[in-house]
């Protein structure tokens, strides 16, 4: 085999491998969504901790919708990296979706919470708890804070607090800033 042919075959092989690797991520994400929705159905039928896949260390605790933006996301228990890899995560120690208090949910700025960059004051959000309780929220404000500003986790009035990394177009993930959405419970 000539050097030229070897280099050509090697480049073609690497190209195919990279293409298949890139295709794997969206396929994995789609399969995960199917499994998350199946587990959500089990949660609504009373299973307290239905795992979406056998080795999962999380389970669905809510469903977040932003109708104006076509967003419909299952919310997982815990805001660990393993949860956030698949869906937004409920921050432990804050009110559960569908319950009274400050419910704090975190998500990645470049996937599930990408839509936060377009949210505007007055937009409506829906949050459903596993028990079927449906709450309607109205976006009151947005704010950019430092990741150490933990006052956003404090219990208080019924509200929904959404948090993601900022800026949205950052090349390096996980910087020190957070984009926070404050939404108040709509009475009715």
VOGUMI-464016 format. One line per 4 residues: number of its first residue (from 1); their letters; for each residue y, z, x of C-alpha. Coordinates in Angstrom, 3 decimals. Example, Ala and Ser with C-alpha at 12.3 -4.5 7.8 and 13.67 -1.06 7.14 Angstrom:
! VOGUMI-464016
1) as) -4.500,7.800,12.300  -1.060,7.140,13.670
END
This chain:
! VOGUMI-464016
1) xxxx) 0.000,0.000,0.000  3.360,-0.939,1.388  6.143,1.570,1.713  8.238,-0.280,-0.856
5) xxxx) 5.405,-0.205,-3.404  4.726,3.482,-2.700  8.393,4.379,-3.254  8.494,2.292,-6.475
9) xxxx) 5.359,3.932,-7.887  6.594,7.382,-6.872  9.987,6.810,-8.537  8.345,5.479,-11.699
13) xxxx) 5.973,8.454,-11.814  8.837,10.921,-11.340  10.857,9.122,-14.019  8.007,9.386,-16.511
17) xxxx) 7.466,13.049,-15.633  11.183,13.872,-16.105  11.301,11.988,-19.418  8.253,13.864,-20.697
21) xxxx) 9.701,17.184,-19.547  12.972,16.451,-21.337  11.121,15.443,-24.515  9.116,18.678,-24.461
25) xxxx) 12.176,20.873,-25.107  13.161,19.275,-28.468  9.513,19.137,-29.546  9.092,22.833,-28.723
29) xxxx) 12.294,23.640,-30.631  11.103,21.767,-33.730  7.689,23.444,-33.713  9.384,26.833,-33.268
33) xxxx) 11.579,26.178,-36.329  8.531,25.411,-38.456  6.861,28.626,-37.274  10.055,30.662,-37.800
37) xxxx) 10.398,29.419,-41.388  6.737,30.238,-42.063  7.285,33.782,-40.711  10.474,34.066,-42.799
41) xxxx) 8.426,33.287,-45.913  6.021,36.074,-44.956  8.943,38.484,-44.451  10.243,37.674,-47.920
45) xxxx) 6.795,38.433,-49.342  6.934,41.946,-47.880  5.397,41.632,-44.417  7.703,43.902,-42.379
49) xxxx) 7.193,42.264,-38.972  5.646,38.798,-39.312  5.382,37.298,-35.842  6.177,33.567,-35.736
53) xxxx) 3.505,33.087,-33.027  0.864,35.533,-31.784  2.621,36.544,-28.540  6.100,36.892,-30.095
57) xxxx) 7.926,40.169,-29.530  10.274,39.486,-32.440  10.214,38.579,-36.135  12.622,37.252,-38.779
61) xxxx) 15.042,39.787,-40.268  17.492,37.453,-41.989  18.790,34.005,-42.696  22.344,32.891,-41.854
65) xxxx) 23.960,29.915,-43.566  27.300,28.216,-43.017  27.264,25.648,-45.865  30.404,23.815,-44.737
69) xxxx) 28.733,23.003,-41.396  25.171,22.445,-42.616  23.938,25.483,-40.677  20.809,27.303,-41.850
73) xxxx) 19.348,29.622,-39.197  16.602,32.230,-39.263  17.821,35.436,-37.580  15.324,37.240,-35.346
77) xxxx) 15.032,40.955,-34.594  16.743,41.825,-31.317  19.205,39.905,-29.212  17.021,39.610,-26.114
81) xxxx) 16.737,36.391,-24.168  13.267,35.729,-25.575  14.622,35.945,-29.145  17.782,33.948,-28.473
85) xxxx) 15.745,31.141,-26.927  14.583,30.258,-30.449  17.160,31.583,-32.931  20.161,33.857,-33.342
89) xxxx) 19.283,37.525,-32.810  20.277,40.643,-34.717  21.754,43.270,-32.386  19.722,46.496,-32.534
93) xxxx) 21.594,49.514,-33.867  23.802,47.513,-36.238  23.296,47.022,-39.983  20.394,44.751,-40.870
97) xxxx) 21.127,41.514,-42.750  21.513,42.321,-46.432  22.421,45.970,-45.792  25.771,47.758,-45.853
101) xxxx) 27.673,48.111,-42.574  28.577,45.965,-39.593  25.788,43.403,-39.038  26.119,41.925,-35.533
105) xxxx) 24.309,38.701,-34.655  24.362,36.934,-31.292  23.442,33.350,-30.493  23.742,30.719,-27.791
109) xxxx) 27.018,28.760,-27.683  25.281,25.477,-26.912  22.541,25.621,-29.572  22.408,27.745,-32.740
113) xxxx) 25.989,29.031,-32.525  27.637,25.793,-31.407  29.231,25.590,-34.881  31.284,28.747,-34.217
117) xxxx) 33.761,26.633,-32.257  34.664,24.850,-35.519  34.818,27.889,-37.802  38.147,28.512,-39.442
121) xxxx) 39.702,31.438,-41.216  38.559,31.320,-44.856  35.195,29.637,-44.157  32.308,31.102,-46.111
125) xxxx) 29.064,32.404,-44.606  25.904,33.582,-46.367  23.555,36.206,-44.996  20.213,36.913,-46.615
129) xxxx) 18.069,39.931,-45.824  14.283,39.865,-45.732  14.296,41.749,-49.034  16.175,38.852,-50.671
133) xxxx) 19.565,40.598,-50.764  22.207,37.881,-50.409  25.657,38.664,-49.073  28.648,36.318,-49.017
137) xxxx) 31.216,36.658,-46.251  34.591,35.051,-45.559  35.756,34.459,-41.985  38.725,36.741,-41.421
141) xxxx) 39.446,36.068,-37.752  38.108,34.965,-34.376  38.792,36.563,-31.037  37.939,36.081,-27.369
145) xxxx) 36.858,39.331,-25.735  35.275,40.529,-22.509  31.511,41.135,-22.711  32.128,44.846,-22.015
149) xxxx) 34.195,45.237,-25.210  31.430,46.992,-27.108  33.669,48.214,-29.927  32.467,45.140,-31.837
153) xxxx) 29.128,46.959,-32.313  30.630,49.995,-34.053  29.434,50.706,-37.571  32.021,50.551,-40.282
157) xxxx) 32.990,48.554,-43.304  30.563,45.916,-44.554  31.184,42.956,-42.301  29.406,40.247,-40.350
161) xxxx) 30.166,39.914,-36.642  28.945,36.808,-34.823  29.050,36.703,-31.012  28.462,33.935,-28.484
165) xxxx) 29.430,33.154,-24.906  32.802,31.543,-24.227  34.079,28.994,-23.345  31.910,26.659,-25.412
169) xxxx) 31.977,23.885,-22.806  31.298,26.082,-19.771  29.112,24.461,-17.129  27.633,27.787,-16.021
173) xxxx) 26.222,29.926,-18.858  26.694,33.661,-19.328  30.254,34.155,-18.125  32.213,37.339,-18.854
177) xxxx) 33.911,36.153,-22.057  32.602,36.264,-25.627  33.774,34.429,-28.728  33.661,36.825,-31.692
181) xxxx) 33.818,35.894,-35.369  34.824,38.612,-37.827  33.787,37.964,-41.441  34.383,40.360,-44.289
185) xxxx) 32.123,40.895,-47.272  33.266,38.959,-50.305  33.353,41.191,-53.335  31.911,39.784,-56.494
END
